Amino acid sequence: MDYFEQTIYWLLAGSKGALNRLKIISDLEKKPMNMNELSKKTGLNYTTIQHHIDLLLENNLLVERGSKYGKVLFISSQLIEKNSLVKKLFDESVLHGEKNEQK
């Protein structure tokens, strides 16, 4: 397992908030959005979204384009390459009944 895969496991399976981050990534895979749109789509408050986005950006799972409040979030090319791992972690979280975990 390479360093980036270890980071993915840590952020998406091994730490508090992992399910929220999986939810964010899943929604961004369907359509790039800004933080306000993500907040509405996921049902998480803006501050919670901002915290998780900061972690995902800092660890290269997401990239952003644009400036200020118009910044749009995209899945990073590195994460796209590891899509099968992300799908596996998402499927495991759903199978273990964690899908309804909140903030």
C-alpha angles and dihedrals in degrees: 000000000000126000094262092052089051089052090050091052092048094050099037105033113009107051141057110274093030093127092053089051090050089051091051093049092046091053093046091051087061096045136352110245143171122247094264092053090047091051091054094043096049098036090232120131118256095251091054091049090048092052093050094043090052090054093046093048093045090053096045097247090120137028129201132214128194132030139283115333093353094065111134120207124223135180109260120245088240091058092045088058089055095045094126090058092049091049090050092052092046092049091048092050091051093046091053092054094250094125093100097050111130132214 
